[in-house]
Amino acid sequence: MSHSATLSVRARLTPSGPSVSRRHPSATKSSSSSLTTVPARSLSHRQVLLKSSTGARALRNTSSGSALHVTRRPACFSVAASASTQDYDEAISSARSVLLEAAETKSTEGDKVVDALLTLEKTVRSKAKEDPTVAEDLLQSLNGAWRLVFTTGTVDSQKKYGGRINYFPVKAAQCFDTSTMTLTNGIYIGDFALLKFFGPFEFNLKSRKLEFDFYDIAVFGFKFNLGRGGAADIGQATGLGSNNNKKLVESGKKPFFNWISADEDIATARGGGGGLALWRRDKEMEARNEAEKGQ
């Protein structure tokens, strides 16, 4: 290996490996041709990485030929994986900046928001295949209250109205409790819920698919039991829900979201009807919910 090649490899190595999910204990192994990751600061220009015929890795000093002991890490990034992860994070950060601006100002051009949602969806999907903690972090961050900001509408609504629906005109919010795996979905005037649905949800860590059903409804504060599929009937009749949800229930399945992301500020998902949506965290509603729990 030439002096210039040594410097190139050293500059791209990363000192730490990815964490591995307890739910997903098998991590992708590096190929036999990949390099063992070591701290970049431990490499001098006179040292190169060599692989012995038995598969063991060692550092050899090019001047003396003596082997230096290397402690292998149980999990580490290959050079290619490190570069790939950096590319993912840069694309995610860029898309998130657009979506955060849209969530805060509601003035970002609609097509620009849609492009950012599509970029984020594609990039997170690729990153999640390599890093199982992406889904675990998403579920943890999903806990709380989320106000709908932007939606493309379902495929059916796009056909019906001849285009995309952009910034959502009324106050609609979803609240997730990941300790009990329950959620509420409501339409509000100010802090008062005109209509509110209640039910359980399930989250698939492999696909980031969240399936749900609503068993109860509150209208102007008066709560009623709906039974299985009742919410889908109301959603279809009023236009608040997707026609696809009704079809899913009739076939014995549940309505769902394919969640893309969730963090301290915004969340994104693709609904079962095919539409994309953006929410912003509603910290005031979260505070009220916590106060109600304490009563």
N, C-alpha and C positions, 0 to 999 in steps of 0.2 A: 504493500500500500504506500503510495507516495505521500510526501509531506502535505501537499495541498488537499489530498483526499482525507487525511487524518483530521485536518482542521474542519473540513466540511461536515464530517460525521459528528465531531464533537459539538459543533454549534447547534445541531438539530436534536441532540439527545435530551431527554427530560429525566429528572432525578427521581420521579415518583411514579407509581403505577396507579391504575384505576381501582376504586373500591368495587367489591363484588357483592351483589345482592344475596341475602340469605335465601330468597325465594328462587333465585337463579344461580345456583352454586357453580355451574359449569361455565367458565369463561373461555372465549376463543383463544386457542393456543397459537403462538407465533410459529411461522414455518421454520424449517431447519436452517434456512438461509438468513433469518433475521438476526439482528445483533442484540446482545443482552444490554439493557439500559444501565448505565452507571452515571453518577453525578458528573456533569460536565467539568466542574472545577477540579476533579481528580485526574483529568487527562492532561498530560503535557504534550508538546509537539513531538516528543521522542517516543511516545507510546502509541500502540495500535491495538485494536481488538482482534484476537485470533480465535479460531474455533478448532479444537483438536479433533482427531479422527473419532474419538469416543463421544463427542458431543459436548464436552465440558468447555466452558469459556474461561479464558485467562487473559491477563494483561501481560505483555512482554515488553521489556525495555529494549528498544532497537539497538542500543549500543552494547549492552552486556548480555542480552539474550536470556537473562534470568526472569523467571515467572513471578508475577506478583499475585498474591491471594486476592480473590474477588468474592465477596459474599453475594450470592444470587438472591434476588428478590422473588417472593412467591408469585407476584403478578407484576408485569411491567409492559409499558408501551414499546412497540417496535418503532423504528424511525418513521415508517409510513403511517402508522396509526397516530403518532403524535402530530404529524402534519395534518392528517385528516381531521382530528379533533379540533385543532386550531381553526381550520376552515369552517367547520360546523359552527363553532362559537362566534366567529366573526359574522357569518350570515344570519345567525339567530339574533345577535345584538343589533345588527342593522335593521332587520325587520321589526324588532321590538321597539326600536326608537320611533319608527313611523306609527306603530299601533298605540304607543303610549301617548304620543302627541294627539292622535285622533281621539283617544279616550278622555283626555283632559280638555281639549278645545272643541271637539266636534266640528272642526273646520277643515280638516285634511281632506283633500279630494278623494271621492269615493273609489275611483279606479286605483288610486295609489294604495288605499287601505286594502282593497281586494288583492292586489299584487303582493303586498306584505304578508297577508294571511296565507296565500298560496305558497310563498317562499318559506315561511315559517313551518307550515304543515309538512312540506317536502323535506326540509332540513332536519326537523325534529324526528321525523320517521326514520331517516337514515341514522341519526345519532343514537336513537333508542335501540336500534338493532345491535349496536356495538356496546352500549352502556345500559344495563338494566336498571341502574339507579335513576335514570331519567323519569321513568314511570312512577317510581316510589316517591321521588321528590315532588312530582306533579300532584299526586294524591294528597300528600301532606299539605301542600300549599293551597289545594282546593278548599280546604276547610275555611268556612267563613261566608260572608254575604257578597253577592256579585250583582251589579246593576247592568242590564243589557244596554249597550251603547250603539252597536252597529251590527246589522245583519244583511246578508245578501238575499234573504228570504229562501224558502224552499224552492225546489225545481218547479213544483206546481204553481207556486205564487208568482214566480218569475214569468211563467208562461201566461198566467191569468192577467197580470198587470203590465205585461209587455216590457219588462226590464227588471233591474235590480232594485231592491229596497235598501236604502242606506241607513242613515242614522235613525234609531228607533225613537218615535215621537212621544211615547208615554213612559212612565216609570214602571219598569218591570224588573223584578229581582229574583234571583235564586239564592237559597241559603243551604249550605252543605254542612252537616255535622259528621265528621269522619270517625268520631268516637262511637256513635250509634248507627252509622251508615244510613242516615235519613236525610231527606231534603224537603224544602218547601219552595213553591214557585208562585209568585203573586203579582198582581197588578195593583198599583198604588196611586192615590191622590195625596201628595205630601207624604206623611207617615202612616196614613190610614190605608189598610188593605181592602180594596173593593172585592177582590177575588183572590183566594189563596188555596193552593193544592198541597196536600201532605202525603208522603209515602217513603218507602225504602229504596235504596239503590245498591247496586253491586258494581265493583270496579275490577276490570281485568288488567292485571299488571303487565301482561305480555302485549296486549293490543291497545291498551289505554282506552278501552271501550267501557263506557258507563251505561248500564242498563237500569231503568227505573220504572216504577209504576206508582200511581197516586190512588190511595184508597179513601181519602177523606177530602172534603172541600169546605171552605168557609166563605160564605157570601155575606158581606157587610157584618162580619164578625160572628155569624151563626154557622156552626159547624155541622156537617152531615157526612154520613158514610156513603161512599160511592160504590164500593164493590170493585172487583177486578174489571178493568176496561172502561169503567164509567168516565174517567177523565178523558179518555180518547174520544168518546162520543161527544162530550161537551166541546172539546177542542176542535173537532171536525165541524160541529154545528155552528160554532161562534167564529171560527177562523183563527182562534188563538193557538191551535195546535196543528200539526201536520196531518194531512190525509194518510200519509204513510204510517203514522202511529196507529191509526184505526186498522189498517191492513195487517200490521204486525200483531196486534192484539187478537184479531180474528184468526190468525194462523197459529196462535199459541205462543207468540214471542212477545218481547217487551220493547217499548220505545227505547231509544238510546242516543247517546252522543259519543262521537269519537273525539276525545279531548286531545288537543294539541299541546297546550301549555297552560301553566298557572304559576304566578309568582306573587310578590308582595303588592303588586299594583294592578296587573291585568291578567285576564284569562282568555283563551281562545278555543274554539271547538268547531267540528262539523257535525251538524245534526243528522238524524236518521232520514230526513227529507232531502238531504244533499246540500243544504245551505251552510254557509260559514257565518260565524258570529264572534263578536268581540265584547267582553265585559270589563268593567273596572271594579275594583274592590270598593265596597261601600262600608267605610269604617264606622260611620255613624250608626248604620243598621246593625253592624256587629256589636257595637257597644250596647245598643238597646236589647239585642238578643241575650247578651251576657247578663244584663241587669234583670231580665225576665226569668232567666234560669235561677238566679239567686233569690228570687222571691218565694 
